[in-house]
Amino acid sequence: MRTPTVCKDYLDNLLGYLGAQGVSARQLQSVLRLDPLDHLSEQGRVPLRLFELTLDAGASLLNDPCLGAHAGTDCSRTPWGMVDYLGMSAANSREAVDAMQRYSRLLIDHGDMVLSEINSETACLSWLLPARKQASRHVVEFFFANWYRVNKPMLDKGATRREVHFAHSGAGREQQMADLFEAPVKFGKKVNAVHFGRALLDQPTLYPHPAIYKSLEQAARIEMSNLQYEVRLIKEVRDCIIDQLADGVPRLEDISAQLGIGTRTLQRRLNSTATSYKSLVDATRRERSLRLMSQSELALLDISAALGFSDQSAFQKAFKRWYGQAPGRFRAILQAG
């Protein structure tokens, strides 16, 4: 499972904004009970959940229900970096928005930006989030306010008609948010989105340059592939666990040796994910057990040994914890079906 992350530039801008509003690092850390900068991954990213907590802490310390929007509006365009330059060098606004759809995860690696052309007059850019992993309202407002600020010159030029929608409640903040966005803001809608005049998509950009665009897109693809790092790491660790299980549960040191990296380095990398080495061993055994149970020629004692259990009773207890019944009963049902 991938841990949703946020680019360091977003965290730096948020911390800078809170500091400018009088929130000291000590005050913030006393609420969070940690320093957010201590939790950067090797890729220079911070867990989305920690970014959410930092926004919540800042909102509480400043008594600002619109902190996400305020901090997002104040945030520089620096975090957009490569995506911003892609937009500038695109042939037209449609290509620029398309680039933002494909590479917005470089800023917040969560959900998907989707462009929809509702009718001949209106287009809509939505941020579609997983139903079970919705971002907090402060994060949503931060992201939209920052995107809106960065792209406001383009919107002012080609989309005089626009409207911002949020899926969460406004709680009496409608006018305050409308003033921040300089556009109508509606809450309680189906999705988080910006609606604007469709004609904007056909407007030329300021500095169209196909060669630069192509070069930047190649770089953006490399950056996007780096976001898959956590998934690759977990797969590599699980593959090593499977390789070594028959000799007993491998130690973390054994896995790091097979991967050719230091044990502390591997531990640090695993610490930046949403799992632990112990959980990976358990999950690997659980999934592996199903494959082995389907091989009728294997005795339960053989399966127990292949999964690295010291005795069959330990395997039976683990299997019942995983699937709610003893392995013998499970296999009987499997064979009967």
N, C-alpha and C positions, 0 to 999 in steps of 0.2 A: 504494500500500500504506500503510495507516494504521500509525503508530507507537503501540503501546500506551503509555498514560501513567497516571500516578498523581497524585492531587490534592496540592497543596502542603501542606495540613494534615497529610497522612500523613508527608511528608518532615520537616516541622517537628517533629512528635511523635517521630519516630524519632531525629532529631538531639538533641532534648531528652533523650530516654531515655539515649542513649549518653553525653551530657555528664554526666548525673546518676550514671552508673556509672563516671565517671572518665576517659572517653575524650575527649581534647581535640580541638578542630577541627584542630590541626596534625597530631596523630597520624593522624586519619582521612584527611586530605588527603594525607599522606605515603604511605598505602597506596593510595588511589584515584588519586593524582597529579592531582587536580582538586578543586575545591570544588563540591559538588552544587548549591548555590544559584546558581551561575553558569550553570546549564543549564536554568533555568526558561523555559518558552515564554511568549509574550505572553498566553496564556490562564491563566498561573499554574499550569502543570502540569510535571511532570518525567517523562522517559522511564522506562518500567517497568524497562528493563534497568539504568539507573543506580540506581534504587531497589533492585534486586536486588543490585547490586555493593556498595551502601552497607550493606545487611544482611549480606552475606558478610564485608565488611571488619570490621564491628562484631563479628560472631561470632568472627572470628579474633583480634581484639584482646582480647576479653573471655574467649576460650576457652569460649564458651557455645553448645553445640549446639542449645539451645532459644531462641536469641535472638529469632527471629521471633515465637514465642508469647509470650515475656516482654514484648517491646516492644509487641505488639498488645494484650496485657492491660493494660499501663500506659497505652496511648494513650487520650486523652479521646474523648468522643462528638462533639466539635466537627466532625471531618471528615464525619460523617453529616449534619450540618446540615439541609438541606431534606428529605432522605429520612427523617430522624428525626422531624421535625415532621409529615411526611405520615403516618407511622405513628401518631403520637399522636392526630391528628385523624381517622383512619380510623374507619369504623363498627364494625369488629371486627378481630381479629387476622389473619383471612384477607386482608382488604383491605390491612392494614399490610404483610404479607409480600408481597403482590402488588406493592405500590409498591416494595418493596425489590428485587424481581425486575427490574422495569422500569427502575429508576434507579440500580442499584448501580454502573453504569459511571461515574457521577459521581465515584466514589472510585477505582476501578481500571478503566480502560477496556480490559478484556480478558476474553474469555469471557462466559458467561451464567449468571446465577443461575436455577435452575429448581425450582419446587415440584412435588413428586409426592406423591400420596396413595396409598401402597403398599397399604393395606388399610383396613378399618374402624377400626383402632386406631392405625395408624402413618402419619405423614407424613414427608417427607424434603425438605430444601432442599439442592440440589447446586450446586457451582460447576463448570460444564462448560467446559473449556479446549480450544483447538484442539490437535489431536494433534501437530502439528509445532511448536507454540509453547507448550509447557508452562511454567508459571511455576515458579520455584525453590521448594523446600520451605519456605524461610524466608518467602517472600512469601505462600504459601498459609496457613501457620500464623499469620502476622501478621494476615491478613485475617479468618480464621475466629475467631481469639482476640479481635480487636476487635469483630467482629459479635456474638460470644457475650457479651462484656462489656456492650455497649450494650443488648442485648436480654435480659440475664439476669433482670431483674425480671419481664418478661413470661413467660419460661420458668419461673421459680420459681413463678409464680402459677398457670399453667395446664398445665405439662408437667413433672410430677415425673419422668417416665420419658424419658430422652434419651441419645443416644450419638453420639460424633463419629467420623467416618471420614476417613482420609487415604489417598490413592493411593500415596504414597511409603513408603519403609521407616522404621520407628521407630528402628532401630539401638539398641535397649536403652533407649529413652526413654519406654516406655509408662506407667510409674507416675508419672514426673515430669510428663508431659503430662496424665495423668488428674487429678493434683492441681491443675494449673493450671485445667483446665476444670471441675473438680468434677463430673466425669461420666466414664463409661467412654470410652476412646479406643482405636480400633483402626487399625492400619496395614496397608498392602498391599491395600487394598480397590479396587474398580473405579473409584470416583469419590470426590472430596472432597465430603463431605456432613455435615449434621447431621440425625440422625433424632430425632423427638420425637412425643409423643402427639398424634394427629390432633384430639382434642377441643380443643386449644389454638386451632385456627383459628376456632372459633365463639365464642370468648371476646370480650366487649366490651372496647374500649380505655378508657383512663382519661378521655380528653377528646374524645369523638367530636363532630365539628363539620363537617357537609357543606359549608358555604360556605367555610370556611377550607381544607378539603381540596381543593376545586375550584380555589381560587386558587393554592394551593401547587403543585398538579399542572400548572397552566399555566406557572408559573415553571420547574418541573423540565423540562418539555418544551423550553423555550427553552434551558436549560442543556445538555440532551442534543443539541440541534441544533448548539450551538457546538462539540461534540466532532467534528462532521463537518468542521470548519474545514480540517484538513489535506487531506482528500479534495478539497474544493472548490478549495483553493489549487493543488494539483497539476493538476487538470482545467483550471483557468483558464490556467495556464502552458502546458500542452500545447496548448490551443486557440490560444493566441497564437503558439506555435512553428509550428503548421500554417499559420496565416494568413501567416506571414512567410517560410516555407521557400523558396518559389519565387525569392526574391531573395537566397538564400544563408542560411547558418546565422545566425539572429539573435543578437546579443549580449544579455547579461543586461540591459544598459541599454535596449535596444529593447523587451524584454518588459515591463520596469517602466514604461516610458513608455506602452505600450498599456494597461497595467492602471491607470495613473494613480497609482502609488506610487513612492517613492524606491528607487533601486537598492540602497542599503544595507539598507533595510527589507525588500525582497524577499529579498535574500541572507540576512538574519537569519532570516526566516521559513522559507526553504528549509533552513537549517542545523538547524532544529528538527524536520525530517522525516527519514525513513529513506532519502532519496535526495539527489541533487545535480543542479544544472542540467545538467551534462554528461551525466549518466545519463538525464535526462528528454529531452534532445535525441536521444540515441541510441535510446531506447525509442520515441519518437514517430516517428522515421524508420523504424524497424523495422516497426512496426505499419502505418504509412501505406504502406510498400512493398508489403505484401500486397494491399491494396485496389487499388493502381495496377496491380500485376502481373495482376490478374484482368480488367483492361480491355484486351482484346486489340488494340484499335485504337491503343493507346499504344506507341510504340517505346521501347526501353530507354534511348535517349538522352533522350527526353522525361521518362521516369520519373526518371532521374538528375537532371535539371534541377529537376523538381518537388520533389525531396527536398533540394535545396540543395547538391548535390555539384558541385565545380568541374569535374570531368571524369568520363567514364563509367567509367574504370578504378578510380577511387576508390569509385564506387558498387558496382562488381563485387566489390571486396575486402571492403567492408562487408557486402554481401549474403551472401557466402560465409561470413563470420564469424557472421552471424546464423543462417543456415539450413543451412550445411554444403555448399552447392553453388552453382555460378554461376547468375546470374539467368536466362540463356538456357535452361539445362538445367531449372531449376525451372519456368519457364513451359511448356516442352515437356511436362513431366510433368503439369502442371496442365491443359493443354489436352487431353491424351490421356485423362485421367481423366474 
